[in-house]
Amino acid sequence: MTNREIDVSDPTKRIVRQRCGFGCVICGLPIYQYDHMYGYTVETADDPTVITLLCARHHERYSKPHVIEKKKSPLAASNASR
């Protein structure tokens, strides 16, 4: 667990997981990390509107605009509704 994950409260994690469909917003993988899309700050550490879920592969390789776009319609959430 990283220091950034420690700063995200359980209620915020729950909100983020539900919004993202319990998986990476890009590929849907249910093994994920919490990502602060606009950079980590003390002010945004626990703000669910700026946190998303990414698998390790996409957490390292994504571009911020791509992740922000995918957050609007996460793959895992669309698969869960089928």
PDB file of N, CA, C and O in Angstrom, chain B, residues numbered from 101:
ATOM      1  N   MET B 101       0.847  -1.174   0.000  1.00  0.00           N
ATOM      2  CA  MET B 101       0.000   0.000   0.000  1.00  0.00           C
ATOM      3  C   MET B 101       0.891   1.235   0.000  1.00  0.00           C
ATOM      4  O   MET B 101       1.845   1.319   0.774  1.00  0.00           O
ATOM      5  N   THR B 102       0.581   2.191  -0.867  1.00  0.00           N
ATOM      6  CA  THR B 102       1.383   3.408  -0.925  1.00  0.00           C
ATOM      7  C   THR B 102       0.843   4.439   0.046  1.00  0.00           C
ATOM      8  O   THR B 102      -0.266   4.293   0.560  1.00  0.00           O
ATOM      9  N   ASN B 103       1.613   5.471   0.297  1.00  0.00           N
ATOM     10  CA  ASN B 103       1.153   6.559   1.164  1.00  0.00           C
ATOM     11  C   ASN B 103      -0.106   7.196   0.619  1.00  0.00           C
ATOM     12  O   ASN B 103      -0.973   7.615   1.386  1.00  0.00           O
ATOM     13  N   ARG B 104      -0.218   7.273  -0.689  1.00  0.00           N
ATOM     14  CA  ARG B 104      -1.407   7.875  -1.286  1.00  0.00           C
ATOM     15  C   ARG B 104      -2.651   7.059  -0.973  1.00  0.00           C
ATOM     16  O   ARG B 104      -3.705   7.624  -0.682  1.00  0.00           O
ATOM     17  N   GLU B 105      -2.542   5.751  -1.030  1.00  0.00           N
ATOM     18  CA  GLU B 105      -3.702   4.919  -0.717  1.00  0.00           C
ATOM     19  C   GLU B 105      -4.112   5.055   0.736  1.00  0.00           C
ATOM     20  O   GLU B 105      -5.303   5.000   1.043  1.00  0.00           O
ATOM     21  N   ILE B 106      -3.164   5.230   1.632  1.00  0.00           N
ATOM     22  CA  ILE B 106      -3.466   5.384   3.049  1.00  0.00           C
ATOM     23  C   ILE B 106      -4.344   6.611   3.280  1.00  0.00           C
ATOM     24  O   ILE B 106      -5.202   6.600   4.162  1.00  0.00           O
ATOM     25  N   ASP B 107      -4.137   7.658   2.502  1.00  0.00           N
ATOM     26  CA  ASP B 107      -4.878   8.901   2.675  1.00  0.00           C
ATOM     27  C   ASP B 107      -6.305   8.838   2.135  1.00  0.00           C
ATOM     28  O   ASP B 107      -7.100   9.732   2.424  1.00  0.00           O
ATOM     29  N   VAL B 108      -6.651   7.816   1.365  1.00  0.00           N
ATOM     30  CA  VAL B 108      -8.002   7.685   0.833  1.00  0.00           C
ATOM     31  C   VAL B 108      -8.831   6.890   1.839  1.00  0.00           C
ATOM     32  O   VAL B 108      -8.506   5.749   2.167  1.00  0.00           O
ATOM     33  N   SER B 109      -9.900   7.508   2.319  1.00  0.00           N
ATOM     34  CA  SER B 109     -10.728   6.855   3.343  1.00  0.00           C
ATOM     35  C   SER B 109     -11.552   5.712   2.743  1.00  0.00           C
ATOM     36  O   SER B 109     -11.774   5.661   1.534  1.00  0.00           O
ATOM     37  N   ASP B 110     -11.991   4.817   3.589  1.00  0.00           N
ATOM     38  CA  ASP B 110     -12.819   3.693   3.143  1.00  0.00           C
ATOM     39  C   ASP B 110     -14.116   4.161   2.476  1.00  0.00           C
ATOM     40  O   ASP B 110     -14.485   3.605   1.441  1.00  0.00           O
ATOM     41  N   PRO B 111     -14.820   5.154   3.019  1.00  0.00           N
ATOM     42  CA  PRO B 111     -16.032   5.621   2.326  1.00  0.00           C
ATOM     43  C   PRO B 111     -15.743   6.168   0.927  1.00  0.00           C
ATOM     44  O   PRO B 111     -16.525   5.953   0.001  1.00  0.00           O
ATOM     45  N   THR B 112     -14.623   6.874   0.772  1.00  0.00           N
ATOM     46  CA  THR B 112     -14.260   7.402  -0.541  1.00  0.00           C
ATOM     47  C   THR B 112     -13.908   6.259  -1.484  1.00  0.00           C
ATOM     48  O   THR B 112     -14.313   6.274  -2.646  1.00  0.00           O
ATOM     49  N   LYS B 113     -13.162   5.271  -1.003  1.00  0.00           N
ATOM     50  CA  LYS B 113     -12.826   4.112  -1.835  1.00  0.00           C
ATOM     51  C   LYS B 113     -14.098   3.412  -2.311  1.00  0.00           C
ATOM     52  O   LYS B 113     -14.180   2.985  -3.462  1.00  0.00           O
ATOM     53  N   ARG B 114     -15.067   3.296  -1.446  1.00  0.00           N
ATOM     54  CA  ARG B 114     -16.333   2.640  -1.798  1.00  0.00           C
ATOM     55  C   ARG B 114     -17.031   3.399  -2.935  1.00  0.00           C
ATOM     56  O   ARG B 114     -17.506   2.788  -3.893  1.00  0.00           O
ATOM     57  N   ILE B 115     -17.090   4.715  -2.824  1.00  0.00           N
ATOM     58  CA  ILE B 115     -17.717   5.550  -3.861  1.00  0.00           C
ATOM     59  C   ILE B 115     -16.995   5.373  -5.194  1.00  0.00           C
ATOM     60  O   ILE B 115     -17.630   5.199  -6.233  1.00  0.00           O
ATOM     61  N   VAL B 116     -15.672   5.418  -5.156  1.00  0.00           N
ATOM     62  CA  VAL B 116     -14.866   5.291  -6.376  1.00  0.00           C
ATOM     63  C   VAL B 116     -15.060   3.913  -7.003  1.00  0.00           C
ATOM     64  O   VAL B 116     -15.248   3.811  -8.215  1.00  0.00           O
ATOM     65  N   ARG B 117     -15.017   2.863  -6.204  1.00  0.00           N
ATOM     66  CA  ARG B 117     -15.199   1.503  -6.722  1.00  0.00           C
ATOM     67  C   ARG B 117     -16.560   1.350  -7.402  1.00  0.00           C
ATOM     68  O   ARG B 117     -16.647   0.784  -8.492  1.00  0.00           O
ATOM     69  N   GLN B 118     -17.606   1.843  -6.776  1.00  0.00           N
ATOM     70  CA  GLN B 118     -18.939   1.726  -7.346  1.00  0.00           C
ATOM     71  C   GLN B 118     -19.044   2.508  -8.654  1.00  0.00           C
ATOM     72  O   GLN B 118     -19.590   2.003  -9.635  1.00  0.00           O
ATOM     73  N   ARG B 119     -18.528   3.727  -8.674  1.00  0.00           N
ATOM     74  CA  ARG B 119     -18.598   4.564  -9.867  1.00  0.00           C
ATOM     75  C   ARG B 119     -17.819   3.945 -11.035  1.00  0.00           C
ATOM     76  O   ARG B 119     -18.233   4.057 -12.189  1.00  0.00           O
ATOM     77  N   CYS B 120     -16.707   3.301 -10.734  1.00  0.00           N
ATOM     78  CA  CYS B 120     -15.846   2.727 -11.771  1.00  0.00           C
ATOM     79  C   CYS B 120     -16.232   1.304 -12.151  1.00  0.00           C
ATOM     80  O   CYS B 120     -15.596   0.706 -13.019  1.00  0.00           O
ATOM     81  N   GLY B 121     -17.256   0.756 -11.520  1.00  0.00           N
ATOM     82  CA  GLY B 121     -17.690  -0.596 -11.853  1.00  0.00           C
ATOM     83  C   GLY B 121     -16.774  -1.672 -11.296  1.00  0.00           C
ATOM     84  O   GLY B 121     -16.724  -2.785 -11.819  1.00  0.00           O
ATOM     85  N   PHE B 122     -16.048  -1.338 -10.231  1.00  0.00           N
ATOM     86  CA  PHE B 122     -15.196  -2.302  -9.524  1.00  0.00           C
ATOM     87  C   PHE B 122     -14.046  -2.832 -10.384  1.00  0.00           C
ATOM     88  O   PHE B 122     -13.631  -3.981 -10.229  1.00  0.00           O
ATOM     89  N   GLY B 123     -13.533  -1.995 -11.288  1.00  0.00           N
ATOM     90  CA  GLY B 123     -12.397  -2.403 -12.108  1.00  0.00           C
ATOM     91  C   GLY B 123     -11.739  -1.226 -12.787  1.00  0.00           C
ATOM     92  O   GLY B 123     -12.246  -0.105 -12.739  1.00  0.00           O
ATOM     93  N   CYS B 124     -10.612  -1.480 -13.419  1.00  0.00           N
ATOM     94  CA  CYS B 124      -9.875  -0.461 -14.172  1.00  0.00           C
ATOM     95  C   CYS B 124     -10.819   0.192 -15.182  1.00  0.00           C
ATOM     96  O   CYS B 124     -11.523  -0.510 -15.907  1.00  0.00           O
ATOM     97  N   VAL B 125     -10.843   1.519 -15.238  1.00  0.00           N
ATOM     98  CA  VAL B 125     -11.762   2.208 -16.140  1.00  0.00           C
ATOM     99  C   VAL B 125     -11.390   2.018 -17.605  1.00  0.00           C
ATOM    100  O   VAL B 125     -12.207   2.290 -18.485  1.00  0.00           O
ATOM    101  N   ILE B 126     -10.176   1.557 -17.881  1.00  0.00           N
ATOM    102  CA  ILE B 126      -9.751   1.371 -19.266  1.00  0.00           C
ATOM    103  C   ILE B 126     -10.001  -0.056 -19.743  1.00  0.00           C
ATOM    104  O   ILE B 126     -10.560  -0.259 -20.820  1.00  0.00           O
ATOM    105  N   CYS B 127      -9.591  -1.048 -18.949  1.00  0.00           N
ATOM    106  CA  CYS B 127      -9.712  -2.443 -19.413  1.00  0.00           C
ATOM    107  C   CYS B 127     -10.687  -3.289 -18.597  1.00  0.00           C
ATOM    108  O   CYS B 127     -11.036  -4.396 -19.010  1.00  0.00           O
ATOM    109  N   GLY B 128     -11.130  -2.786 -17.449  1.00  0.00           N
ATOM    110  CA  GLY B 128     -12.086  -3.521 -16.627  1.00  0.00           C
ATOM    111  C   GLY B 128     -11.474  -4.513 -15.652  1.00  0.00           C
ATOM    112  O   GLY B 128     -12.208  -5.157 -14.903  1.00  0.00           O
ATOM    113  N   LEU B 129     -10.152  -4.658 -15.636  1.00  0.00           N
ATOM    114  CA  LEU B 129      -9.496  -5.610 -14.743  1.00  0.00           C
ATOM    115  C   LEU B 129      -9.876  -5.314 -13.285  1.00  0.00           C
ATOM    116  O   LEU B 129      -9.763  -4.171 -12.843  1.00  0.00           O
ATOM    117  N   PRO B 130     -10.325  -6.329 -12.534  1.00  0.00           N
ATOM    118  CA  PRO B 130     -10.756  -6.091 -11.165  1.00  0.00           C
ATOM    119  C   PRO B 130      -9.616  -6.021 -10.145  1.00  0.00           C
ATOM    120  O   PRO B 130      -9.870  -6.004  -8.941  1.00  0.00           O
ATOM    121  N   ILE B 131      -8.389  -5.980 -10.602  1.00  0.00           N
ATOM    122  CA  ILE B 131      -7.232  -5.764  -9.723  1.00  0.00           C
ATOM    123  C   ILE B 131      -6.720  -4.376 -10.068  1.00  0.00           C
ATOM    124  O   ILE B 131      -6.188  -4.163 -11.157  1.00  0.00           O
ATOM    125  N   TYR B 132      -6.875  -3.444  -9.160  1.00  0.00           N
ATOM    126  CA  TYR B 132      -6.676  -2.041  -9.502  1.00  0.00           C
ATOM    127  C   TYR B 132      -5.938  -1.274  -8.411  1.00  0.00           C
ATOM    128  O   TYR B 132      -5.697  -1.768  -7.310  1.00  0.00           O
ATOM    129  N   GLN B 133      -5.590  -0.032  -8.777  1.00  0.00           N
ATOM    130  CA  GLN B 133      -4.987   0.928  -7.864  1.00  0.00           C
ATOM    131  C   GLN B 133      -5.832   2.196  -7.923  1.00  0.00           C
ATOM    132  O   GLN B 133      -6.484   2.472  -8.930  1.00  0.00           O
ATOM    133  N   TYR B 134      -5.815   2.952  -6.852  1.00  0.00           N
ATOM    134  CA  TYR B 134      -6.524   4.231  -6.829  1.00  0.00           C
ATOM    135  C   TYR B 134      -5.598   5.289  -7.423  1.00  0.00           C
ATOM    136  O   TYR B 134      -4.442   5.412  -7.019  1.00  0.00           O
ATOM    137  N   ASP B 135      -6.117   6.047  -8.381  1.00  0.00           N
ATOM    138  CA  ASP B 135      -5.308   7.064  -9.053  1.00  0.00           C
ATOM    139  C   ASP B 135      -5.936   8.436  -8.881  1.00  0.00           C
ATOM    140  O   ASP B 135      -7.128   8.626  -9.121  1.00  0.00           O
ATOM    141  N   HIS B 136      -5.115   9.388  -8.462  1.00  0.00           N
ATOM    142  CA  HIS B 136      -5.542  10.786  -8.398  1.00  0.00           C
ATOM    143  C   HIS B 136      -5.275  11.384  -9.782  1.00  0.00           C
ATOM    144  O   HIS B 136      -4.129  11.671 -10.128  1.00  0.00           O
ATOM    145  N   MET B 137      -6.328  11.569 -10.563  1.00  0.00           N
ATOM    146  CA  MET B 137      -6.195  11.928 -11.968  1.00  0.00           C
ATOM    147  C   MET B 137      -5.501  13.260 -12.221  1.00  0.00           C
ATOM    148  O   MET B 137      -4.850  13.428 -13.253  1.00  0.00           O
ATOM    149  N   TYR B 138      -5.625  14.181 -11.323  1.00  0.00           N
ATOM    150  CA  TYR B 138      -5.048  15.515 -11.531  1.00  0.00           C
ATOM    151  C   TYR B 138      -3.822  15.729 -10.661  1.00  0.00           C
ATOM    152  O   TYR B 138      -3.390  16.864 -10.462  1.00  0.00           O
ATOM    153  N   GLY B 139      -3.266  14.657 -10.146  1.00  0.00           N
ATOM    154  CA  GLY B 139      -2.123  14.763  -9.251  1.00  0.00           C
ATOM    155  C   GLY B 139      -2.579  14.716  -7.809  1.00  0.00           C
ATOM    156  O   GLY B 139      -3.688  15.133  -7.475  1.00  0.00           O
ATOM    157  N   TYR B 140      -1.721  14.211  -6.974  1.00  0.00           N
ATOM    158  CA  TYR B 140      -2.026  14.030  -5.559  1.00  0.00           C
ATOM    159  C   TYR B 140      -1.686  15.294  -4.785  1.00  0.00           C
ATOM    160  O   TYR B 140      -0.568  15.802  -4.868  1.00  0.00           O
ATOM    161  N   THR B 141      -2.645  15.792  -4.040  1.00  0.00           N
ATOM    162  CA  THR B 141      -2.411  16.900  -3.116  1.00  0.00           C
ATOM    163  C   THR B 141      -3.132  16.578  -1.816  1.00  0.00           C
ATOM    164  O   THR B 141      -4.016  15.721  -1.790  1.00  0.00           O
ATOM    165  N   VAL B 142      -2.771  17.237  -0.770  1.00  0.00           N
ATOM    166  CA  VAL B 142      -3.449  17.031   0.516  1.00  0.00           C
ATOM    167  C   VAL B 142      -4.924  17.373   0.378  1.00  0.00           C
ATOM    168  O   VAL B 142      -5.775  16.704   0.964  1.00  0.00           O
ATOM    169  N   GLU B 143      -5.232  18.414  -0.395  1.00  0.00           N
ATOM    170  CA  GLU B 143      -6.620  18.849  -0.556  1.00  0.00           C
ATOM    171  C   GLU B 143      -7.471  17.830  -1.309  1.00  0.00           C
ATOM    172  O   GLU B 143      -8.666  17.708  -1.040  1.00  0.00           O
ATOM    173  N   THR B 144      -6.869  17.094  -2.254  1.00  0.00           N
ATOM    174  CA  THR B 144      -7.647  16.157  -3.064  1.00  0.00           C
ATOM    175  C   THR B 144      -7.435  14.698  -2.659  1.00  0.00           C
ATOM    176  O   THR B 144      -7.956  13.794  -3.312  1.00  0.00           O
ATOM    177  N   ALA B 145      -6.689  14.467  -1.609  1.00  0.00           N
ATOM    178  CA  ALA B 145      -6.354  13.096  -1.209  1.00  0.00           C
ATOM    179  C   ALA B 145      -7.586  12.230  -0.989  1.00  0.00           C
ATOM    180  O   ALA B 145      -7.537  11.026  -1.242  1.00  0.00           O
ATOM    181  N   ASP B 146      -8.681  12.803  -0.529  1.00  0.00           N
ATOM    182  CA  ASP B 146      -9.878  12.027  -0.195  1.00  0.00           C
ATOM    183  C   ASP B 146     -11.108  12.507  -0.973  1.00  0.00           C
ATOM    184  O   ASP B 146     -12.238  12.323  -0.520  1.00  0.00           O
ATOM    185  N   ASP B 147     -10.891  13.116  -2.135  1.00  0.00           N
ATOM    186  CA  ASP B 147     -11.988  13.631  -2.958  1.00  0.00           C
ATOM    187  C   ASP B 147     -12.333  12.596  -4.033  1.00  0.00           C
ATOM    188  O   ASP B 147     -11.554  12.411  -4.968  1.00  0.00           O
ATOM    189  N   PRO B 148     -13.478  11.921  -3.925  1.00  0.00           N
ATOM    190  CA  PRO B 148     -13.800  10.862  -4.869  1.00  0.00           C
ATOM    191  C   PRO B 148     -13.994  11.348  -6.303  1.00  0.00           C
ATOM    192  O   PRO B 148     -13.924  10.544  -7.233  1.00  0.00           O
ATOM    193  N   THR B 149     -14.231  12.627  -6.504  1.00  0.00           N
ATOM    194  CA  THR B 149     -14.442  13.134  -7.864  1.00  0.00           C
ATOM    195  C   THR B 149     -13.153  13.209  -8.666  1.00  0.00           C
ATOM    196  O   THR B 149     -13.199  13.332  -9.890  1.00  0.00           O
ATOM    197  N   VAL B 150     -11.998  13.138  -8.001  1.00  0.00           N
ATOM    198  CA  VAL B 150     -10.720  13.228  -8.718  1.00  0.00           C
ATOM    199  C   VAL B 150      -9.913  11.934  -8.614  1.00  0.00           C
ATOM    200  O   VAL B 150      -8.734  11.906  -8.964  1.00  0.00           O
ATOM    201  N   ILE B 151     -10.549  10.864  -8.132  1.00  0.00           N
ATOM    202  CA  ILE B 151      -9.886   9.574  -7.984  1.00  0.00           C
ATOM    203  C   ILE B 151     -10.577   8.571  -8.899  1.00  0.00           C
ATOM    204  O   ILE B 151     -11.801   8.573  -9.027  1.00  0.00           O
ATOM    205  N   THR B 152      -9.789   7.723  -9.529  1.00  0.00           N
ATOM    206  CA  THR B 152     -10.345   6.678 -10.385  1.00  0.00           C
ATOM    207  C   THR B 152      -9.584   5.380 -10.149  1.00  0.00           C
ATOM    208  O   THR B 152      -8.600   5.356  -9.410  1.00  0.00           O
ATOM    209  N   LEU B 153     -10.041   4.308 -10.776  1.00  0.00           N
ATOM    210  CA  LEU B 153      -9.381   3.006 -10.644  1.00  0.00           C
ATOM    211  C   LEU B 153      -8.638   2.669 -11.929  1.00  0.00           C
ATOM    212  O   LEU B 153      -9.180   2.802 -13.027  1.00  0.00           O
ATOM    213  N   LEU B 154      -7.393   2.231 -11.780  1.00  0.00           N
ATOM    214  CA  LEU B 154      -6.586   1.785 -12.911  1.00  0.00           C
ATOM    215  C   LEU B 154      -5.832   0.522 -12.521  1.00  0.00           C
ATOM    216  O   LEU B 154      -5.369   0.396 -11.388  1.00  0.00           O
ATOM    217  N   CYS B 155      -5.709  -0.415 -13.460  1.00  0.00           N
ATOM    218  CA  CYS B 155      -4.854  -1.579 -13.213  1.00  0.00           C
ATOM    219  C   CYS B 155      -3.403  -1.100 -13.232  1.00  0.00           C
ATOM    220  O   CYS B 155      -3.126   0.021 -13.659  1.00  0.00           O
ATOM    221  N   ALA B 156      -2.489  -1.934 -12.778  1.00  0.00           N
ATOM    222  CA  ALA B 156      -1.078  -1.527 -12.710  1.00  0.00           C
ATOM    223  C   ALA B 156      -0.540  -1.143 -14.085  1.00  0.00           C
ATOM    224  O   ALA B 156       0.224  -0.186 -14.203  1.00  0.00           O
ATOM    225  N   ARG B 157      -0.929  -1.877 -15.121  1.00  0.00           N
ATOM    226  CA  ARG B 157      -0.445  -1.585 -16.474  1.00  0.00           C
ATOM    227  C   ARG B 157      -0.876  -0.198 -16.930  1.00  0.00           C
ATOM    228  O   ARG B 157      -0.059   0.578 -17.424  1.00  0.00           O
ATOM    229  N   HIS B 158      -2.154   0.114 -16.765  1.00  0.00           N
ATOM    230  CA  HIS B 158      -2.648   1.414 -17.216  1.00  0.00           C
ATOM    231  C   HIS B 158      -2.258   2.541 -16.263  1.00  0.00           C
ATOM    232  O   HIS B 158      -2.187   3.699 -16.675  1.00  0.00           O
ATOM    233  N   HIS B 159      -2.009   2.222 -15.016  1.00  0.00           N
ATOM    234  CA  HIS B 159      -1.568   3.239 -14.068  1.00  0.00           C
ATOM    235  C   HIS B 159      -0.204   3.780 -14.464  1.00  0.00           C
ATOM    236  O   HIS B 159       0.084   4.958 -14.256  1.00  0.00           O
ATOM    237  N   GLU B 160       0.637   2.923 -15.033  1.00  0.00           N
ATOM    238  CA  GLU B 160       1.969   3.337 -15.450  1.00  0.00           C
ATOM    239  C   GLU B 160       1.999   3.934 -16.844  1.00  0.00           C
ATOM    240  O   GLU B 160       2.876   4.746 -17.139  1.00  0.00           O
ATOM    241  N   ARG B 161       1.073   3.561 -17.707  1.00  0.00           N
ATOM    242  CA  ARG B 161       1.174   3.919 -19.128  1.00  0.00           C
ATOM    243  C   ARG B 161       0.120   4.894 -19.641  1.00  0.00           C
ATOM    244  O   ARG B 161       0.189   5.293 -20.803  1.00  0.00           O
ATOM    245  N   TYR B 162      -0.821   5.281 -18.849  1.00  0.00           N
ATOM    246  CA  TYR B 162      -1.925   6.093 -19.341  1.00  0.00           C
ATOM    247  C   TYR B 162      -1.510   7.533 -19.598  1.00  0.00           C
ATOM    248  O   TYR B 162      -0.492   8.011 -19.098  1.00  0.00           O
ATOM    249  N   SER B 163      -2.338   8.211 -20.400  1.00  0.00           N
ATOM    250  CA  SER B 163      -2.225   9.660 -20.515  1.00  0.00           C
ATOM    251  C   SER B 163      -3.398  10.234 -19.731  1.00  0.00           C
ATOM    252  O   SER B 163      -4.495   9.676 -19.758  1.00  0.00           O
ATOM    253  N   LYS B 164      -3.181  11.318 -19.049  1.00  0.00           N
ATOM    254  CA  LYS B 164      -4.245  11.902 -18.218  1.00  0.00           C
ATOM    255  C   LYS B 164      -5.528  12.160 -19.006  1.00  0.00           C
ATOM    256  O   LYS B 164      -6.602  11.801 -18.522  1.00  0.00           O
ATOM    257  N   PRO B 165      -5.473  12.765 -20.196  1.00  0.00           N
ATOM    258  CA  PRO B 165      -6.732  12.998 -20.925  1.00  0.00           C
ATOM    259  C   PRO B 165      -7.484  11.713 -21.244  1.00  0.00           C
ATOM    260  O   PRO B 165      -8.715  11.698 -21.205  1.00  0.00           O
ATOM    261  N   HIS B 166      -6.773  10.638 -21.559  1.00  0.00           N
ATOM    262  CA  HIS B 166      -7.417   9.359 -21.862  1.00  0.00           C
ATOM    263  C   HIS B 166      -8.134   8.806 -20.629  1.00  0.00           C
ATOM    264  O   HIS B 166      -9.265   8.330 -20.736  1.00  0.00           O
ATOM    265  N   VAL B 167      -7.501   8.862 -19.483  1.00  0.00           N
ATOM    266  CA  VAL B 167      -8.097   8.361 -18.246  1.00  0.00           C
ATOM    267  C   VAL B 167      -9.325   9.193 -17.874  1.00  0.00           C
ATOM    268  O   VAL B 167     -10.350   8.642 -17.474  1.00  0.00           O
ATOM    269  N   ILE B 168      -9.226  10.489 -18.003  1.00  0.00           N
ATOM    270  CA  ILE B 168     -10.350  11.370 -17.672  1.00  0.00           C
ATOM    271  C   ILE B 168     -11.544  11.057 -18.568  1.00  0.00           C
ATOM    272  O   ILE B 168     -12.684  11.050 -18.103  1.00  0.00           O
ATOM    273  N   GLU B 169     -11.292  10.800 -19.842  1.00  0.00           N
ATOM    274  CA  GLU B 169     -12.367  10.440 -20.771  1.00  0.00           C
ATOM    275  C   GLU B 169     -12.968   9.082 -20.405  1.00  0.00           C
ATOM    276  O   GLU B 169     -14.190   8.931 -20.395  1.00  0.00           O
ATOM    277  N   LYS B 170     -12.124   8.099 -20.106  1.00  0.00           N
ATOM    278  CA  LYS B 170     -12.599   6.763 -19.753  1.00  0.00           C
ATOM    279  C   LYS B 170     -13.379   6.764 -18.442  1.00  0.00           C
ATOM    280  O   LYS B 170     -14.287   5.952 -18.263  1.00  0.00           O
ATOM    281  N   LYS B 171     -13.037   7.662 -17.531  1.00  0.00           N
ATOM    282  CA  LYS B 171     -13.740   7.753 -16.256  1.00  0.00           C
ATOM    283  C   LYS B 171     -15.227   8.035 -16.476  1.00  0.00           C
ATOM    284  O   LYS B 171     -16.060   7.633 -15.664  1.00  0.00           O
ATOM    285  N   LYS B 172     -15.560   8.713 -17.553  1.00  0.00           N
ATOM    286  CA  LYS B 172     -16.959   9.059 -17.843  1.00  0.00           C
ATOM    287  C   LYS B 172     -17.800   7.823 -18.165  1.00  0.00           C
ATOM    288  O   LYS B 172     -19.005   7.801 -17.912  1.00  0.00           O
ATOM    289  N   SER B 173     -17.157   6.796 -18.724  1.00  0.00           N
ATOM    290  CA  SER B 173     -17.860   5.589 -19.103  1.00  0.00           C
ATOM    291  C   SER B 173     -16.931   4.394 -18.914  1.00  0.00           C
ATOM    292  O   SER B 173     -16.428   3.839 -19.891  1.00  0.00           O
ATOM    293  N   PRO B 174     -16.699   3.992 -17.656  1.00  0.00           N
ATOM    294  CA  PRO B 174     -15.743   2.923 -17.388  1.00  0.00           C
ATOM    295  C   PRO B 174     -16.158   1.582 -17.977  1.00  0.00           C
ATOM    296  O   PRO B 174     -17.330   1.212 -17.917  1.00  0.00           O
ATOM    297  N   LEU B 175     -15.208   0.861 -18.539  1.00  0.00           N
ATOM    298  CA  LEU B 175     -15.470  -0.440 -19.161  1.00  0.00           C
ATOM    299  C   LEU B 175     -16.085  -1.416 -18.168  1.00  0.00           C
ATOM    300  O   LEU B 175     -17.042  -2.112 -18.506  1.00  0.00           O
ATOM    301  N   ALA B 176     -15.562  -1.480 -16.965  1.00  0.00           N
ATOM    302  CA  ALA B 176     -16.069  -2.437 -15.977  1.00  0.00           C
ATOM    303  C   ALA B 176     -17.534  -2.155 -15.643  1.00  0.00           C
ATOM    304  O   ALA B 176     -18.320  -3.085 -15.462  1.00  0.00           O
ATOM    305  N   ALA B 177     -17.899  -0.890 -15.562  1.00  0.00           N
ATOM    306  CA  ALA B 177     -19.284  -0.533 -15.227  1.00  0.00           C
ATOM    307  C   ALA B 177     -20.217  -0.933 -16.363  1.00  0.00           C
ATOM    308  O   ALA B 177     -21.325  -1.403 -16.105  1.00  0.00           O
ATOM    309  N   SER B 178     -19.795  -0.758 -17.621  1.00  0.00           N
ATOM    310  CA  SER B 178     -20.662  -1.139 -18.730  1.00  0.00           C
ATOM    311  C   SER B 178     -20.785  -2.650 -18.851  1.00  0.00           C
ATOM    312  O   SER B 178     -21.837  -3.149 -19.251  1.00  0.00           O
ATOM    313  N   ASN B 179     -19.725  -3.392 -18.513  1.00  0.00           N
ATOM    314  CA  ASN B 179     -19.791  -4.859 -18.530  1.00  0.00           C
ATOM    315  C   ASN B 179     -20.692  -5.389 -17.424  1.00  0.00           C
ATOM    316  O   ASN B 179     -21.363  -6.405 -17.605  1.00  0.00           O
ATOM    317  N   ALA B 180     -20.713  -4.711 -16.279  1.00  0.00           N
ATOM    318  CA  ALA B 180     -21.517  -5.158 -15.130  1.00  0.00           C
ATOM    319  C   ALA B 180     -23.009  -5.026 -15.405  1.00  0.00           C
ATOM    320  O   ALA B 180     -23.809  -5.760 -14.825  1.00  0.00           O
ATOM    321  N   SER B 181     -23.396  -4.098 -16.285  1.00  0.00           N
ATOM    322  CA  SER B 181     -24.811  -3.874 -16.528  1.00  0.00           C
ATOM    323  C   SER B 181     -25.387  -4.850 -17.549  1.00  0.00           C
ATOM    324  O   SER B 181     -26.590  -4.837 -17.807  1.00  0.00           O
ATOM    325  N   ARG B 182     -24.544  -5.690 -18.127  1.00  0.00           N
ATOM    326  CA  ARG B 182     -25.038  -6.650 -19.147  1.00  0.00           C
ATOM    327  C   ARG B 182     -25.624  -7.868 -18.520  1.00  0.00           C
ATOM    328  O   ARG B 182     -26.081  -8.767 -19.226  1.00  0.00           O
TER     329      ARG B 182
END
